[in-house]
């Protein structure tokens, strides 16, 4: 039996026509029978860098006894000329999280996955504290188990006061050495399997990793990278999955 956490995370490849333009990370979230792919908004559209893919592909496992057998599932990023994803904003501005509703009838009838749910969100802020160990699971620089198509985990700690909006934004900091390709990865903390009925996926979902934090006046010849990163609070998923938008996708 494979552990559940790697099956909740999938590799995201974005395309413009037939040209692949980037790699990233996504994870599954389920609510009221609807299934969503969660990633960063900048994975789907990033105006400052003119990153404008028209579709993405995620990799799906089919059988627990043959993890090497996977299929690519293609998701168009626009439907009738409008974005297929849902994004959010708050008083500080846009939130770098997006969800894509998935068409269950278009998905393989039997594919191997696990999904976070509302039960995995943090219920009480005192469950998490500064310095608490967490894991960030994804595909840094595209690195993963090439044979079994599974992600890797990086150890991290919560680096800012959890529950406090860092610099007024809906995010907190993690301390970890992370790389491109990890955008959209879930930030999770281990919990007891019996807690809140999370027996199949015994993790708390704290946030969605987005980007590294750097300072404009850092002297690269003298100052190493801070290894601090932004993670958006996962409770944005309460809003983005409240009403399922028209789902998109094709195998």
ZIUR-V248454 format. One record per helix or strand of 2 or more residues. SS is the DSSP state (H for helix, E for strand). FROM is the first residue (numbers start at 0). TO is the last residue. If there is no record, write none. Layout:
SS:FROM:TO
SS:FROM:TO
//
This chain:
H:4:7
E:8:15
E:18:30
E:33:38
H:40:43
H:46:48
E:54:62
E:65:75
E:77:78
E:81:82
E:84:89
E:92:101
H:117:119
H:124:126
E:132:137
H:139:141
E:151:157
H:165:167
E:170:174
E:185:189
H:194:196
E:202:212
E:227:232
H:235:239
//
